Amino acid sequence: MSFSTLALIMAIGLAGPLLAARKSWNIPVVLGELGAGIIFGATGFAIIDASEPTFTFLADVGFAVTMFVAGTHVPVRDPAVRSAIGKGAGRAALVGVLAAMLAVVLAHMFDTGHAALYAVLLASSSAALILPIVDSLSLRGTSILEMTAQVAIADTACIVALPLVIDKDNAVRAAIGAVLVSLCAVALFFALRYLESSGLRKRVHKLSEDRKFAIELRVSLAILFALAAVATTSHVSIMLAGFAAGLAVAGVGEPRRVAKQLFAVNDGFLGPLFFVWLGAKIDLRELVEHPGYIGLGLALGIGAVAVHCVTRLLGQPLPLGALAATQLGVPIAAVTVGTQLNILQPGEPAAIILGALVTMAVAGLAGSLAVRRGLTKV
């Protein structure tokens, strides 16, 4: 990977803020970055090679940081969020049941035998996409907090469940890895709480601020990457590592200075790089060679939106139900692992990505509708 390629990635990544600049459109920044990657990647002009090792590694770093920031954005210390956990869990459970039923139908219709995988895909929610959309559109209120709880629960559950259903031969190893990462995150929470209560964190903060050392940012990234190393060693997605680390930090309370520094690192460099890489990795041309799977992709996307919108029966505003259906990391991980293990049929990986893209397109419309319905008011 050369500096010219990196410059190109950063340049086309500006499509995100350019499309989002017009407030009346209510387009999330990440959709423009994904679109730029698709145009310049495997589906489009193939100028950017998403399989290049350095690019892939930087994208993994960006994914970890994106998930970390997403985790820190979950207001777990807010009493309103804690009270919303019950409703969020109930809605996530309802979606899970409906997703399992629909997955059996789809697996039978397309004769793939992957009902368990489809169930996880249909039930998944992407905190990495949804929370930035919520922030960029300034969505507020109790219903947003309830959706945030639902998304956090669904995202975590599906991240843990994916390796169990897609790599059944190593399900035990994956389960142990998920438990190990979770225990590390819990230990991190208690360590951070001790540093906060002892006053040590405040003394370090003052030193760092006075001397411009950025110690807290360095320590945060070191912890994140250490947890990501534990995840990769134990064959668990870095999604879980990043999100769990972010939740641990959110549980103690993220200092404003660190939040601003992470914003600069993620939103200015690693985040756009990751989303451009993700778009470049997607090869929708496979659907031309296997047109039968276009139906599967559309069914996965529309089905995910449908089962999430059923939560309207439990009092959730329809736009937020549609927004909660947004997928990202789980489909990508499913395609990556499934391709490596050769368990997906030709054209099936592209169908899974197409389904995720459908949910992303709906997310843009749902976010716009949420703004029009006044969900930006507390």
C-alpha positions in Angstrom: 0.0 0.0 0.0 1.4 3.4 -1.1 0.9 6.9 0.1 -0.9 7.7 -3.2 -3.4 4.9 -2.5 -3.9 6.2 1.1 -4.4 9.7 -0.3 -7.0 8.4 -2.7 -8.8 6.6 0.1 -8.9 9.7 2.3 -10.1 11.8 -0.7 -12.9 9.5 -1.8 -13.9 9.1 1.9 -14.9 12.8 1.7 -18.0 11.6 -0.1 -19.4 10.9 3.3 -19.4 14.4 4.7 -20.2 15.9 1.3 -23.4 13.9 1.0 -24.2 14.5 4.7 -23.6 18.2 4.5 -27.1 19.0 3.4 -29.1 18.6 6.6 -32.4 18.3 4.8 -31.3 15.0 3.2 -30.4 13.4 6.6 -27.9 11.1 5.0 -25.5 9.4 7.5 -21.8 10.0 6.8 -20.9 6.4 6.6 -23.2 5.7 3.7 -21.2 8.0 1.5 -18.0 6.4 2.5 -19.4 2.9 1.8 -20.7 4.1 -1.6 -17.3 5.5 -2.5 -15.6 2.2 -1.6 -18.1 0.3 -3.7 -17.5 2.5 -6.7 -13.7 2.3 -6.5 -13.5 -1.2 -5.3 -14.3 -4.7 -6.5 -17.8 -3.9 -7.7 -16.8 -0.7 -9.6 -13.5 0.4 -11.1 -11.3 -1.9 -9.0 -8.8 0.8 -8.4 -8.7 0.0 -4.7 -7.7 -3.5 -3.6 -9.3 -4.4 -0.3 -7.3 -7.6 -0.1 -4.0 -5.7 0.2 -2.5 -6.8 3.6 -1.6 -3.3 4.9 -5.0 -1.9 3.9 -6.8 -4.9 5.5 -4.8 -4.5 8.7 -5.5 -0.7 8.9 -9.2 -1.5 8.2 -9.2 -4.0 11.1 -7.7 -1.3 13.4 -10.4 1.1 12.1 -13.1 -1.5 12.8 -11.8 -2.1 16.4 -11.7 1.7 17.1 -15.1 2.2 15.5 -16.6 -0.5 17.7 -14.8 0.9 20.7 -16.2 4.4 20.1 -19.7 2.9 19.5 -19.4 1.2 22.8 -18.4 4.4 24.6 -21.4 6.1 23.1 -23.8 3.7 24.9 -25.0 5.7 27.9 -24.9 2.8 30.3 -24.5 5.2 33.3 -27.7 7.0 32.4 -30.5 5.8 34.7 -32.9 6.2 31.8 -30.9 3.7 29.8 -30.8 1.2 32.6 -34.5 1.4 32.9 -34.8 0.9 29.1 -32.8 -2.3 29.2 -35.9 -4.4 30.0 -37.8 -3.0 27.0 -34.7 -3.3 24.8 -34.2 -6.9 25.8 -37.8 -7.8 25.2 -37.8 -6.3 21.7 -34.5 -8.0 20.9 -36.0 -11.3 22.0 -39.1 -10.9 19.9 -36.9 -10.1 16.9 -34.8 -13.1 17.6 -37.8 -15.5 17.6 -39.3 -14.1 14.4 -35.8 -14.1 12.7 -35.4 -17.8 13.5 -38.8 -18.6 12.0 -38.2 -16.6 8.9 -34.7 -18.1 8.6 -36.0 -21.6 8.3 -38.3 -20.6 5.5 -35.5 -18.8 3.6 -33.1 -21.7 4.0 -35.8 -24.1 2.6 -36.8 -21.8 -0.3 -33.2 -21.3 -1.5 -32.0 -24.8 -0.5 -28.9 -23.7 1.3 -29.2 -25.4 4.7 -28.0 -22.3 6.5 -31.1 -21.5 8.6 -29.0 -20.9 11.8 -26.8 -18.5 10.0 -29.7 -16.6 8.4 -31.4 -16.4 11.9 -28.3 -14.6 13.3 -28.1 -12.3 10.2 -31.8 -11.4 10.4 -31.7 -10.7 14.1 -28.5 -8.7 14.1 -28.2 -4.9 14.6 -25.0 -3.0 14.0 -24.1 -0.6 16.8 -21.1 0.5 14.6 -23.5 2.0 12.0 -26.6 2.8 14.1 -25.0 4.8 16.9 -23.1 7.1 14.5 -26.4 7.6 12.6 -28.2 8.5 15.8 -25.4 10.9 16.7 -25.1 12.5 13.3 -28.9 13.1 13.2 -29.0 14.3 16.8 -31.8 11.8 17.7 -32.8 12.0 21.4 -35.4 10.8 23.8 -36.6 7.8 25.7 -37.4 5.8 22.6 -33.9 6.3 21.3 -32.5 5.1 24.6 -34.7 2.0 24.4 -33.5 1.3 20.8 -29.9 1.8 21.9 -30.4 -0.9 24.6 -32.0 -3.2 22.0 -29.2 -2.7 19.5 -26.5 -3.2 22.1 -28.1 -6.5 23.3 -28.8 -7.8 19.8 -25.3 -6.8 18.5 -23.5 -8.4 21.3 -25.6 -11.6 21.2 -25.2 -12.0 17.4 -21.5 -11.3 17.6 -21.1 -14.1 20.1 -23.5 -16.4 18.3 -22.1 -16.1 14.8 -18.9 -18.2 15.2 -21.1 -20.9 17.0 -23.5 -21.3 14.0 -21.1 -20.8 11.1 -18.1 -22.8 12.4 -19.9 -25.6 14.3 -16.8 -27.7 14.5 -15.1 -25.0 16.6 -18.1 -23.8 18.4 -16.7 -24.7 21.8 -13.5 -22.8 21.1 -15.4 -19.8 19.9 -17.6 -19.8 23.0 -14.6 -20.0 25.3 -13.0 -17.1 23.4 -16.2 -15.0 23.8 -16.3 -15.7 27.5 -12.6 -14.9 27.8 -13.0 -11.5 26.0 -16.0 -10.7 28.2 -14.1 -11.5 31.4 -11.3 -9.2 30.3 -13.8 -6.4 29.7 -15.3 -6.9 33.1 -11.8 -6.8 34.7 -11.1 -3.7 32.7 -14.2 -2.1 34.1 -13.2 -2.8 37.7 -9.7 -1.6 37.1 -10.9 1.7 35.6 -13.4 2.2 38.4 -10.5 1.7 40.9 -8.4 4.3 39.1 -11.3 6.7 39.1 -12.2 6.3 42.8 -8.6 6.4 43.9 -8.0 9.8 42.2 -5.1 8.4 40.1 -6.9 8.9 36.8 -7.5 12.6 37.6 -3.8 13.1 38.5 -2.7 11.5 35.3 -5.3 13.5 33.4 -4.0 16.8 34.8 -0.4 15.8 33.9 -1.4 14.8 30.5 -3.4 18.0 29.8 -0.7 20.3 31.2 2.2 18.6 29.3 0.2 17.6 26.2 1.1 13.9 26.6 -2.2 12.4 25.6 -1.6 9.7 28.1 -5.2 8.6 28.4 -5.7 8.3 24.7 -2.5 6.2 24.5 -3.6 3.9 27.3 -7.1 3.6 25.9 -5.7 2.5 22.5 -3.2 0.1 24.2 -6.0 -1.5 26.1 -8.2 -1.8 23.1 -5.5 -3.4 21.0 -4.6 -5.8 23.8 -8.2 -6.9 24.0 -8.4 -7.2 20.2 -5.3 -9.4 20.4 -7.0 -11.6 22.9 -10.0 -11.8 20.6 -8.0 -12.8 17.5 -5.9 -15.3 19.4 -9.1 -17.0 20.8 -10.7 -16.8 17.3 -13.4 -14.2 18.3 -14.3 -11.2 16.1 -12.6 -7.9 17.1 -16.1 -6.5 17.0 -16.7 -8.1 20.4 -13.4 -6.8 21.7 -13.9 -3.2 20.6 -17.5 -3.0 21.7 -16.8 -4.7 25.1 -13.9 -2.4 25.8 -16.1 0.6 24.9 -18.8 -0.5 27.2 -16.3 -0.9 30.1 -15.1 2.7 29.5 -18.7 4.0 29.3 -19.5 2.2 32.5 -16.9 4.3 34.4 -17.4 7.5 32.4 -15.3 8.6 29.5 -13.3 11.9 30.0 -14.3 14.6 27.6 -10.7 15.1 26.5 -10.3 11.4 25.5 -13.7 11.5 23.8 -12.6 14.4 21.6 -9.2 12.7 20.9 -10.9 9.5 19.9 -13.3 11.4 17.7 -10.4 12.9 15.8 -8.6 9.6 15.4 -11.7 7.6 14.4 -13.8 10.1 12.4 -10.9 11.8 10.8 -8.8 8.8 9.7 -9.5 5.2 10.8 -13.3 5.3 10.5 -13.5 6.6 6.9 -10.6 4.2 6.0 -12.6 1.2 7.4 -15.8 2.1 5.7 -14.1 2.7 2.3 -12.3 -0.6 2.7 -15.7 -2.3 3.5 -17.3 -0.9 0.4 -14.3 -1.8 -1.7 -14.4 -5.4 -0.4 -18.0 -5.9 -1.5 -18.2 -7.6 -4.9 -21.8 -7.3 -6.1 -20.7 -8.7 -9.6 -21.1 -12.2 -8.2 -24.8 -11.7 -8.3 -24.7 -11.3 -12.1 -23.0 -14.8 -12.3 -25.5 -16.3 -9.9 -28.7 -14.2 -10.4 -30.8 -16.7 -8.3 -29.2 -15.4 -5.2 -30.4 -11.8 -5.8 -33.7 -13.0 -4.4 -32.0 -14.3 -1.3 -30.2 -11.1 -0.8 -33.3 -9.0 -1.1 -35.2 -11.5 1.2 -32.5 -11.2 3.9 -32.5 -7.4 3.8 -36.3 -6.9 3.6 -36.8 -9.7 6.1 -34.5 -8.1 8.6 -36.4 -4.8 8.3 -39.7 -6.6 8.6 -38.9 -8.6 11.8 -37.5 -5.5 13.4 -40.5 -3.4 12.5 -42.8 -5.9 14.3 -41.5 -4.2 17.5 -44.0 -1.5 16.7 -46.5 -3.8 18.5 -44.4 -3.3 21.7 -44.5 0.5 21.4 -41.4 1.3 19.3 -41.8 4.0 16.7 -41.7 2.4 13.2 -38.7 4.5 12.0 -36.6 3.2 14.9 -37.6 -0.4 14.3 -36.4 0.0 10.7 -33.2 1.7 11.9 -32.5 -1.1 14.4 -32.4 -3.5 11.5 -29.3 -2.0 10.1 -26.5 -4.6 9.6 -22.8 -4.3 9.1 -20.2 -6.3 11.0 -22.1 -9.6 11.4 -22.7 -10.0 7.6 -19.1 -9.1 6.9 -17.8 -11.5 9.5 -20.2 -14.2 8.1 -18.9 -13.8 4.6 -15.3 -13.7 5.7 -15.4 -16.8 7.9 -17.8 -18.6 5.6 -15.6 -18.1 2.6 -12.5 -19.2 4.5 -14.2 -22.4 5.6 -15.8 -22.9 2.1 -19.3 -23.5 3.6 -21.1 -20.9 1.5 -22.4 -21.6 -1.9 -21.2 -19.6 -5.0 -23.1 -16.3 -5.0 -24.3 -16.7 -1.4 -21.6 -14.3 0.0 -22.7 -11.5 -2.4 -26.4 -12.2 -1.4 -25.5 -11.7 2.3 -23.8 -8.4 1.5 -26.7 -7.3 -0.7 -29.1 -8.0 2.3 -26.9 -5.8 4.5 -26.9 -3.0 1.8 -30.7 -3.1 1.7 -30.8 -2.5 5.5 -28.3 0.3 5.1 -30.5 2.0 2.5 -33.5 1.6 4.7 -31.5 3.1 7.6 -31.0 6.3 5.6 -34.7 6.6 5.0 -35.6 5.6 8.6 -33.2 8.2 10.0 -34.7 10.9 7.8 -38.2 9.9 8.9 -37.2 9.9 12.6 -36.0 13.5 12.2 -39.3 14.5 10.6 -41.3 12.9 13.4 -39.5 15.0 15.9 -37.3 12.4 17.5 -34.5 14.9 17.9 -36.3 16.4 20.9 -35.7 15.1 24.4 
